[in-house]
Amino acid sequence: MDAVSVGLVTVGEQAETGVVDALPPFDEIFAAHYLPALRLAVLLVGDQPTAEDLVADAYVRVFVKWRRGGVDNVGAYLRRAVVNAVKNTWRHRTLGRRVDRLVSRSVVEPDPLALETIVVERDELLTALHALPPGQRQCVVLRYYEDLTEAQTAALLGIAVGTVKSQTAKGLARLASIMEER
């Protein structure tokens, strides 16, 4: 039986390493989760090249555990790996704030005037978002972009639910203030 290529590992190699052949090909997992992970990372760090590096590092962690059959929910595991990578990056250095190379979420090509309005509004919001302190930004992004509950956000960040509530409230108030100034 020929081995089917699955990213860095073949199905034949998976069988030799004891991994169940029922696992979906990793390239399918990658395709399904890459853009959401990249968008999350870009929103958290404000820099697409850095975000791409962080997502790549997160995928390495996911792949190693997935290959052993240790990942039940790839999306949640990858999200956690991305958030941890961002937190580690913030611990080691200050990040530059570049918003001009963000990933567009639009699939349909709108008319040029609507596109200009969308881009201007997105850039203003992203500029305001990146003016927030990292803790407030994390809470706002995870709560409203990732649509996580307060408890899920607290668990993901390793903080108390009350801290999520206060950081989110302060972040939203600061965003409103910044947007009013513009």
Secondary structure, 3 states (H helix, E strand, C coil): CCCCEECCEEHHHHHHCCCCCCCCCHHHHHHHHHHHHHHHHHHHHCCHHHHHHHHHHHHHHHHHHHHCCCCCCHHHHHHHHHHHHHHHHHHHCCCCCCCCCCCCCCCCCCCHHHHHHHHHHHHHHHHHHCCCCHHHHHHHHHHHHCCCCHHHHHHHHCCCHHHHHHHHHHHHHHHHHHHHHC
